[in-house]
Amino acid sequence: MNTEQARDLLAEWARQGQEAAPPAWEELPGIPLYMDQVILYLSESLRLFQPEGEPSLLTSSMINNYVKNGLIPHPEKKKYRKEHLAGLIVLCLLKQVLPIPDVKALFSGREMDAAAYQLFRQAHNAALENTCRALGSADPEELFE
């Protein structure tokens, strides 16, 4: 990949990043979803953060492990509510920069609610905006030295 292509890719990712905020609490599905629906919904919602050629950000095994380890509450009759979806969004994004035990410590066994999710979204969106702004004007050669 040459410098021009790298610059174009970075600029495109930065542009998309400024439009790719995780869904607001009110935008999360109002009806409970089954596992396959959760995976599809979150894959679409977090598409920007899925590295190309990498395994999925979320699989049914991962969700089952998160439930088993107390990171998210058990589903109700195999259905996941807004609280589950918000918790999974936070998990998917945080696990890219923190080890799972640290994420678990942040959750502290507390179920995700609208207020906690809103605080996370605000912090995440601010960090993403700053990163995208910096990447949009960065020299790719400096980034990959």
C-alpha positions in Angstrom: 0.0 0.0 0.0 1.4 3.4 -0.9 1.2 6.6 1.1 -1.6 8.0 -1.0 -3.7 4.8 -0.5 -3.0 4.8 3.2 -4.0 8.5 3.5 -7.2 7.8 1.6 -8.0 4.8 3.9 -7.3 6.8 7.0 -9.4 9.8 5.8 -12.3 7.5 4.9 -12.1 5.7 8.3 -12.0 9.1 10.1 -15.0 10.3 8.1 -17.0 7.2 8.9 -15.9 7.4 12.6 -17.5 10.7 13.0 -20.8 9.3 11.9 -20.5 5.9 13.7 -21.6 6.5 17.3 -23.0 3.5 19.1 -26.8 3.6 19.1 -28.4 5.8 21.8 -30.4 4.0 24.5 -33.6 5.1 22.8 -32.4 3.6 19.5 -31.8 0.1 20.9 -34.5 -2.4 20.0 -37.5 -2.1 22.3 -38.4 -5.7 22.1 -36.2 -8.5 23.5 -34.0 -10.3 20.9 -32.8 -13.9 20.5 -29.0 -14.6 20.4 -28.7 -14.6 16.6 -30.6 -11.3 16.4 -28.3 -9.8 19.0 -25.2 -10.8 17.1 -26.6 -9.5 13.8 -27.7 -6.2 15.4 -24.5 -5.6 17.2 -22.4 -6.6 14.2 -24.2 -3.9 12.2 -24.1 -1.3 14.9 -20.3 -1.8 15.6 -19.2 -2.4 12.0 -16.6 0.4 12.0 -14.8 -1.3 14.9 -14.5 -4.7 13.3 -11.0 -5.0 11.9 -11.0 -6.5 8.4 -9.9 -10.1 8.3 -10.3 -10.4 12.1 -12.7 -12.7 13.9 -16.1 -11.3 14.8 -16.3 -8.8 17.6 -19.0 -11.0 19.1 -20.0 -14.6 18.9 -22.6 -16.7 20.7 -19.8 -18.3 22.7 -18.5 -14.9 23.8 -22.0 -13.9 24.9 -22.4 -17.1 26.8 -19.1 -16.6 28.5 -19.9 -13.0 29.4 -23.1 -14.3 31.1 -21.3 -17.1 32.8 -18.7 -14.7 34.2 -21.2 -12.2 35.4 -20.4 -9.4 32.9 -24.0 -9.3 31.7 -27.1 -10.7 33.4 -28.7 -13.9 32.3 -31.2 -13.5 29.4 -34.8 -13.9 30.2 -36.2 -16.9 28.4 -33.3 -16.8 25.9 -34.1 -13.2 25.1 -31.9 -10.1 25.5 -33.2 -6.7 26.5 -31.8 -3.2 26.1 -29.7 -3.6 29.2 -28.0 -6.7 27.7 -27.4 -4.9 24.3 -26.0 -1.8 26.0 -23.7 -4.0 28.1 -22.6 -5.9 25.1 -21.8 -2.8 23.2 -19.7 -1.4 26.0 -18.0 -4.8 26.4 -17.2 -5.0 22.6 -15.7 -1.6 22.6 -13.8 -1.7 25.9 -12.3 -5.2 25.3 -10.3 -3.7 22.4 -8.4 -1.5 24.8 -8.7 -3.3 28.2 -8.3 -6.8 29.4 -11.6 -8.6 30.3 -10.8 -8.7 34.0 -10.5 -4.9 34.0 -13.7 -4.5 32.1 -15.4 -6.8 34.7 -14.0 -4.6 37.5 -15.6 -1.6 35.8 -18.9 -3.3 35.6 -18.7 -4.4 39.2 -21.6 -6.7 38.8 -23.9 -3.8 38.1 -26.5 -4.1 35.3 -26.2 -1.6 32.5 -28.9 1.1 32.7 -29.7 4.1 30.5 -27.7 6.6 32.7 -24.5 4.5 32.7 -24.8 3.7 29.0 -25.2 7.4 28.2 -22.1 8.3 30.2 -20.1 5.7 28.3 -21.5 6.9 24.9 -20.5 10.5 25.7 -16.9 9.5 26.7 -16.6 7.1 23.7 -18.0 9.6 21.2 -15.6 12.3 22.5 -12.6 10.0 22.2 -13.7 8.8 18.7 -14.2 12.3 17.5 -10.8 13.4 18.7 -9.1 10.3 17.2 -10.9 10.8 13.8 -10.0 14.5 13.7 -6.3 13.6 14.4 -6.3 10.8 11.9 -8.0 12.9 9.2 -5.0 15.3 9.2 -2.2 12.8 10.0 0.6 11.8 7.7 0.3 8.0 7.2 4.1 7.7 7.1 4.4 9.1 10.6 1.7 6.8 11.9 3.4 3.6 10.7 7.0 4.4 11.5 
